[in-house]
Amino acid sequence: MKKLYFLLPGTTRKYGGGGLWAELKTVELADQLCPCKIVTYRQPETDHAFLPELLRKGGLEASIFVLSWGFDVPKLVKRLEGYNLLYHAHSSGYGFSLPPSVPIIAVSRNTMGYWGEKSPNAPIYYLPNRIGDEFRYHGGQRDIDVLVQARKSSSYLLRQLVPALSSRCRVQLLDGFVEDLAGLFNRSKIYLYDSAEYWRVSGLTEGFGLPPLEALACGCRVFSSVNHALADYLDPPINCEKIGVYSCQYDVERILNAIENFSGPSVDERFLEIYRPPSLLPRLEKILLDINDFFDMRHKYTGNIKGLDDWRVRRLWVERSISKIKNKLMIGQ
């Protein structure tokens, strides 16, 4: 298979976050199937190639550049025109379009659906993010009743719900980087996550939502919003509870009841299998083989399927409206 160059702005703490960690885990998976290399483009790093230097060396025509950093994708697509490009789509809503010559791997079905509408003539695939092996249920005592991460949390969660809970149970609020998040999940009974407000204000979407899934894997009972990709795997009240329902008092009552009646995990390992390497590797292999075939074939043909740009959509709407009017006139005669 063709060599994959994963383009990242950088890999240091400056760019740290769910998107970076998820991409690095994808590199680890792909590296078991084909040659892979991390390439930075905003800052040079000792351990990785730097894009300007790589392009100067040349000989990249048979390789694939993997783009993932949404804010930078339009500039990179323009800069790398003529090369084989692959977009690894996490969040959606950045507003850019892609030509049908750029395959898309979506980390959630929500994101896959977005690109299925936005770029209907491109190859599109689904590959969920990987849960780290450390996120497993260990059993044992749980000395934290409610665990909350401040980042991406709603104002309701931080200003109303957490204060209301703090006087009635043991609440731990995380407001920075945590070295052993899996350990904290295994010490907690309830995990609260409410990102709908954060993403609505940002104008983007929850690309995957690893924390609630990681918490479920560690045996926590999860109270969460179900926006965007969270709806891929959260299913109130089957494996979680919806947060922010009607009144703060109602949330408090349900959370305290869940603490009092805590009895272990709400999902088993079978539910989590699709997010573990044994399931992800064969799926990724099939996807990469298909993408390699696409790039081998692409140069033989000219793209001739009409897309759905705004101008064509308006024209089709006018044509459909005229057709409806004609049909009504014919019926009236």
RODO-2510 file (C-alpha; in nm, 4 decimals, decimal comma):
residues 333
     n   res          X          Y          Z
     1     m     0,0000     0,0000     0,0000
     2     k     0,1018     0,3592    -0,0508
     3     k     0,2928     0,5377     0,2231
     4     l     0,0822     0,7637     0,4469
     5     y     0,2057     1,1056     0,5568
     6     f    -0,0065     1,2261     0,8487
     7     l    -0,0007     1,6077     0,8465
     8     l    -0,0239     1,7756     1,1878
     9     p     0,0442     2,1358     1,2874
    10     g     0,2618     1,9996     1,5669
    11     t     0,2640     1,7268     1,8291
    12     t     0,3611     1,9267     2,1394
    13     r     0,1352     2,0284     2,4316
    14     k     0,0571     2,3499     2,2406
    15     y    -0,1620     2,1454     2,0044
    16     g    -0,2777     1,8980     2,2684
    17     g    -0,6390     1,7893     2,2753
    18     g    -0,8745     1,5127     2,1739
    19     g    -0,8152     1,5613     1,8016
    20     l    -0,4376     1,5293     1,8295
    21     w    -0,4456     1,2279     2,0626
    22     a    -0,7005     1,0526     1,8404
    23     e    -0,4894     1,1178     1,5299
    24     l    -0,1748     0,9839     1,6945
    25     k    -0,3610     0,6651     1,7888
    26     t    -0,4747     0,6333     1,4266
    27     v    -0,1117     0,6621     1,3151
    28     e    -0,0238     0,3739     1,5488
    29     l    -0,2992     0,1613     1,3935
    30     a    -0,2157     0,2466     1,0322
    31     d     0,1545     0,1835     1,0933
    32     q     0,0701    -0,1853     1,1423
    33     l    -0,0703    -0,1983     0,7880
    34     c     0,1520     0,0248     0,5731
    35     p     0,4468     0,2670     0,5969
    36     c     0,3461     0,5779     0,7950
    37     k     0,5178     0,9015     0,8895
    38     i     0,4118     1,2055     1,0922
    39     v     0,4793     1,5381     0,9204
    40     t     0,4394     1,8740     1,0941
    41     y     0,3690     2,1932     0,9004
    42     r     0,3381     2,4805     1,1512
    43     q     0,6451     2,4089     1,3585
    44     p     0,9540     2,1965     1,2867
    45     e     1,0138     1,9174     1,5387
    46     t     1,3223     1,7044     1,5940
    47     d     1,1410     1,3703     1,5806
    48     h     0,9256     1,4392     1,2736
    49     a     0,9589     1,5525     0,9129
    50     f     0,8679     1,9155     0,8301
    51     l     0,6365     1,9671     0,5328
    52     p     0,8335     2,2391     0,3453
    53     e     1,1498     2,0271     0,3585
    54     l     0,9610     1,7120     0,2551
    55     l     0,8104     1,8851    -0,0483
    56     r     1,1518     2,0134    -0,1561
    57     k     1,2888     1,6579    -0,1631
    58     g     1,0082     1,5439    -0,3965
    59     g     0,9280     1,1872    -0,4971
    60     l     0,5898     1,1945    -0,3234
    61     e     0,3616     1,1194    -0,6164
    62     a     0,2948     0,7604    -0,5019
    63     s     0,2243     0,8605    -0,1400
    64     i    -0,0906     0,9839     0,0379
    65     f    -0,1109     1,2955     0,2545
    66     v    -0,3601     1,2544     0,5410
    67     l    -0,5206     1,5848     0,6476
    68     s    -0,7092     1,6147     0,9751
    69     w    -0,6755     1,9622     1,1301
    70     g    -1,0050     2,1163     1,0166
    71     f    -0,9018     2,4823     1,0341
    72     d    -0,6021     2,4174     0,8059
    73     v    -0,7558     2,1769     0,5539
    74     p    -0,8531     2,4333     0,2830
    75     k    -0,5016     2,5834     0,2794
    76     l    -0,3365     2,2405     0,2718
    77     v    -0,5625     2,1172    -0,0107
    78     k    -0,4610     2,4198    -0,2168
    79     r    -0,0941     2,3850    -0,1270
    80     l    -0,0857     2,0123    -0,2088
    81     e    -0,2872     2,0229    -0,5294
    82     g    -0,1820     1,7373    -0,7578
    83     y    -0,0892     1,4985    -0,4749
    84     n    -0,3006     1,2150    -0,3357
    85     l    -0,4963     1,3655    -0,0451
    86     l    -0,7080     1,1944     0,2203
    87     y    -0,9180     1,3800     0,4784
    88     h    -0,9546     1,2192     0,8217
    89     a    -1,2654     1,4044     0,9396
    90     h    -1,3209     1,4557     1,3117
    91     s    -1,5530     1,7514     1,3772
    92     s    -1,7699     1,9038     1,1063
    93     g    -1,9015     2,2521     1,0384
    94     y    -1,5806     2,4232     0,9252
    95     g    -1,7602     2,5417     0,6123
    96     f    -1,5165     2,4229     0,3453
    97     s    -1,5901     2,1862     0,0588
    98     l    -1,3696     1,9153    -0,0884
    99     p    -1,3338     1,7941    -0,4470
   100     p    -1,4537     1,4364    -0,5151
   101     s    -1,0895     1,3376    -0,5698
   102     v    -1,0311     1,3566    -0,1915
   103     p    -1,1540     1,0466    -0,0007
   104     i    -1,2941     1,1069     0,3477
   105     i    -1,2628     0,8841     0,6549
   106     a    -1,5110     0,9968     0,9214
   107     v    -1,4627     0,9126     1,2890
   108     s    -1,8378     0,9117     1,3575
   109     r    -2,1553     0,8347     1,1682
   110     n    -2,2667     1,1900     1,2418
   111     t    -1,9621     1,3255     1,0581
   112     m    -2,0002     1,0659     0,7823
   113     g    -2,3570     1,1853     0,7270
   114     y    -2,2398     1,5462     0,7095
   115     w    -1,9879     1,4659     0,4350
   116     g    -2,2319     1,2347     0,2614
   117     e    -2,4371     1,5478     0,1966
   118     k    -2,1503     1,7939     0,1570
   119     s    -1,9339     1,5819    -0,0758
   120     p    -2,1662     1,3140    -0,2208
   121     n    -1,9308     1,2107    -0,5047
   122     a    -1,6218     1,1418    -0,2919
   123     p    -1,5275     0,8025    -0,1440
   124     i    -1,6489     0,8161     0,2184
   125     y    -1,5722     0,5693     0,4983
   126     y    -1,6422     0,5208     0,8686
   127     l    -1,3646     0,4423     1,1171
   128     p    -1,4477     0,5137     1,4830
   129     n    -1,1779     0,6405     1,7140
   130     r    -0,9828     0,3976     1,9274
   131     i    -1,0273     0,3656     2,3028
   132     g    -0,6955     0,3357     2,4808
   133     d    -0,6257    -0,0055     2,6337
   134     e    -0,5976     0,1593     2,9761
   135     f    -0,9692     0,2435     2,9728
   136     r    -1,1109    -0,0747     3,1265
   137     y    -1,3227    -0,1626     3,4279
   138     h    -1,0994    -0,2553     3,7210
   139     g    -1,3605    -0,3042     3,9927
   140     g    -1,2666    -0,1930     4,3428
   141     q    -1,3808     0,0941     4,5614
   142     r    -1,4970     0,4272     4,4177
   143     d    -1,4278     0,7254     4,6429
   144     i    -1,5526     0,9939     4,3969
   145     d    -1,9280     1,0252     4,3581
   146     v    -1,9297     1,2680     4,0641
   147     l    -1,6454     1,3483     3,8238
   148     v    -1,6597     1,6537     3,5954
   149     q    -1,4091     1,7975     3,3474
   150     a    -1,4380     2,1753     3,3165
   151     r    -1,3210     2,1861     2,9533
   152     k    -1,6144     2,1955     2,7067
   153     s    -1,8646     2,1846     2,9942
   154     s    -2,1745     2,4048     2,9739
   155     s    -2,2330     2,7049     3,1981
   156     y    -2,5371     2,5205     3,3377
   157     l    -2,3205     2,2277     3,4413
   158     l    -2,0516     2,4400     3,6082
   159     r    -2,2658     2,7183     3,7580
   160     q    -2,5858     2,5373     3,8566
   161     l    -2,5580     2,1608     3,8653
   162     v    -2,2112     2,1176     4,0196
   163     p    -2,2786     2,3685     4,3040
   164     a    -2,6125     2,1984     4,3722
   165     l    -2,4428     1,8582     4,3940
   166     s    -2,1337     1,9665     4,5886
   167     s    -2,3181     2,0004     4,9206
   168     r    -2,4800     1,6591     4,8888
   169     c    -2,2088     1,4281     4,7519
   170     r    -1,8362     1,4034     4,6727
   171     v    -1,7716     1,6014     4,3525
   172     q    -1,4323     1,6322     4,1832
   173     l    -1,3882     1,9013     3,9161
   174     l    -1,0960     1,8694     3,6752
   175     d    -0,9709     2,1924     3,5194
   176     g    -0,6401     2,0846     3,3662
   177     f    -0,4452     1,7988     3,2097
   178     v    -0,4847     1,4650     3,3896
   179     e    -0,2042     1,2105     3,3706
   180     d    -0,4169     0,9086     3,4647
   181     l    -0,7731     0,9745     3,3514
   182     a    -0,8517     0,6021     3,3389
   183     g    -0,7545     0,5760     3,7051
   184     l    -0,9899     0,8620     3,7958
   185     f    -1,2740     0,7057     3,5979
   186     n    -1,2231     0,3819     3,7909
   187     r    -1,2533     0,5764     4,1170
   188     s    -1,5748     0,7534     4,0111
   189     k    -1,9373     0,6437     4,0186
   190     i    -2,0858     0,9153     3,7956
   191     y    -1,9329     1,1093     3,5076
   192     l    -2,0995     1,4301     3,3853
   193     y    -2,0480     1,5579     3,0293
   194     d    -2,2409     1,8383     2,8621
   195     s    -2,0767     1,9740     2,5449
   196     a    -2,3795     2,0916     2,3413
   197     e    -2,3357     2,4555     2,4442
   198     y    -1,9602     2,4561     2,3745
   199     w    -1,9957     2,3249     2,0198
   200     r    -2,3002     2,5401     1,9401
   201     v    -2,1069     2,8545     2,0377
   202     s    -1,8005     2,7330     1,8431
   203     g    -2,0088     2,6679     1,5323
   204     l    -1,8616     2,3163     1,5050
   205     t    -1,9692     1,9681     1,6106
   206     e    -1,8651     1,7097     1,8660
   207     g    -1,6490     1,4995     1,6381
   208     f    -1,6505     1,1837     1,8463
   209     g    -1,6714     1,2485     2,2204
   210     l    -1,4142     1,0106     2,3648
   211     p    -1,4480     1,1020     2,7375
   212     p    -1,8024     0,9642     2,7916
   213     l    -1,7113     0,6432     2,6067
   214     e    -1,3900     0,6080     2,8069
   215     a    -1,5889     0,6645     3,1269
   216     l    -1,8377     0,3926     3,0252
   217     a    -1,5470     0,1572     2,9551
   218     c    -1,4215     0,2146     3,3103
   219     g    -1,7579     0,1397     3,4704
   220     c    -1,8893     0,4926     3,5327
   221     r    -2,2550     0,5799     3,5006
   222     v    -2,2630     0,8600     3,2459
   223     f    -2,4944     1,1634     3,2433
   224     s    -2,4351     1,3408     2,9142
   225     s    -2,5696     1,5566     2,6360
   226     v    -2,6390     1,3607     2,3168
   227     n    -2,5390     1,6185     2,0549
   228     h    -2,3691     1,5277     1,7272
   229     a    -2,1395     1,2229     1,7424
   230     l    -2,2359     1,1424     2,1016
   231     a    -2,5582     1,0049     1,9538
   232     d    -2,3480     0,7370     1,7800
   233     y    -2,3143     0,5371     2,1007
   234     l    -2,5071     0,7036     2,3859
   235     d    -2,8578     0,5661     2,4326
   236     p    -3,0617     0,7121     2,7224
   237     p    -3,1639     0,5386     2,9443
   238     i    -3,0140     0,2138     2,8091
   239     n    -2,6462     0,2884     2,8697
   240     c    -2,6526     0,6473     3,0023
   241     e    -2,8788     0,9285     3,1215
   242     k    -2,9493     1,2544     2,9415
   243     i    -2,8220     1,5586     3,1305
   244     g    -2,9837     1,9027     3,1446
   245     v    -3,3396     1,7680     3,1440
   246     y    -3,6074     2,0272     3,2223
   247     s    -3,4842     2,1418     3,5654
   248     c    -3,1683     2,1344     3,7733
   249     q    -3,3584     1,9752     4,0622
   250     y    -3,4622     1,6860     3,8366
   251     d    -3,0992     1,6307     3,7323
   252     v    -2,9849     1,6408     4,0957
   253     e    -3,2494     1,3872     4,2013
   254     r    -3,1555     1,1428     3,9242
   255     i    -2,7801     1,1757     3,9871
   256     l    -2,8125     1,1239     4,3634
   257     n    -3,0329     0,8217     4,2997
   258     a    -2,7700     0,6781     4,0608
   259     i    -2,4998     0,7276     4,3261
   260     e    -2,7066     0,5559     4,5928
   261     n    -2,7891     0,2630     4,3655
   262     f    -2,4549     0,2358     4,1875
   263     s    -2,3919    -0,1257     4,0935
   264     g    -2,1183    -0,1275     3,8300
   265     p    -2,0855    -0,0867     3,4526
   266     s    -2,3834    -0,0134     3,2261
   267     v    -2,2059    -0,1605     2,9203
   268     d    -1,9971    -0,4742     2,8749
   269     e    -1,6846    -0,5346     2,6696
   270     r    -1,8871    -0,6574     2,3712
   271     f    -2,0331    -0,3075     2,3376
   272     l    -1,6808    -0,1637     2,3307
   273     e    -1,5239    -0,4145     2,0904
   274     i    -1,5688    -0,1961     1,7799
   275     y    -1,3480     0,0708     1,9398
   276     r    -1,0622    -0,1692     2,0192
   277     p    -0,7678    -0,2494     1,7832
   278     p    -0,8758    -0,6106     1,7001
   279     s    -1,1901    -0,4693     1,5346
   280     l    -1,0419    -0,1457     1,4030
   281     l    -0,7416    -0,2981     1,2248
   282     p    -0,9311    -0,5155     0,9723
   283     r    -1,1767    -0,2309     0,9096
   284     l    -0,8928     0,0150     0,8482
   285     e    -0,7171    -0,2347     0,6218
   286     k    -1,0247    -0,2674     0,3971
   287     i    -1,0631     0,1108     0,3880
   288     l    -0,6991     0,1722     0,2955
   289     l    -0,7056    -0,0955     0,0263
   290     d    -1,0127     0,0693    -0,1250
   291     i    -0,8485     0,4120    -0,1107
   292     n    -0,5335     0,2771    -0,2761
   293     d    -0,7462     0,1287    -0,5552
   294     f    -0,9250     0,4616    -0,5955
   295     f    -0,6007     0,6570    -0,6364
   296     d    -0,4654     0,3985    -0,8825
   297     m    -0,7833     0,4261    -1,0881
   298     r    -0,8415     0,8014    -1,0591
   299     h    -0,5872     0,9017    -1,3210
   300     k    -0,7504     0,6783    -1,5850
   301     y    -1,0794     0,8677    -1,5876
   302     t    -1,2158     1,2206    -1,5775
   303     g    -1,4575     1,3066    -1,2988
   304     n    -1,7918     1,3573    -1,4733
   305     i    -2,0598     1,3244    -1,2029
   306     k    -2,2245     1,6578    -1,1318
   307     g    -2,1880     1,7699    -0,7721
   308     l    -2,4276     1,9557    -0,5444
   309     d    -2,2786     2,3028    -0,5189
   310     d    -2,5069     2,5874    -0,4110
   311     w    -2,5672     2,7076    -0,7674
   312     r    -2,6752     2,3625    -0,8914
   313     v    -2,8979     2,3054    -0,5871
   314     r    -3,0780     2,6358    -0,6534
   315     r    -3,1224     2,5464    -1,0200
   316     l    -3,2599     2,2012    -0,9324
   317     w    -3,4994     2,3606    -0,6820
   318     v    -3,6298     2,5984    -0,9496
   319     e    -3,6724     2,3104    -1,1970
   320     r    -3,8598     2,1044    -0,9383
   321     s    -4,0836     2,3991    -0,8456
   322     i    -4,1704     2,4629    -1,2116
   323     s    -4,2468     2,0925    -1,2583
   324     k    -4,4841     2,0956    -0,9589
   325     i    -4,6651     2,4041    -1,0919
   326     k    -4,7054     2,2411    -1,4339
   327     n    -4,8452     1,9237    -1,2760
   328     k    -5,0996     2,1241    -1,0740
   329     l    -5,2082     2,3139    -1,3856
   330     m    -5,2506     1,9884    -1,5766
   331     i    -5,4588     1,8372    -1,2938
   332     g    -5,6781     2,1503    -1,2869
   333     q    -5,7642     2,1296    -1,6543
***
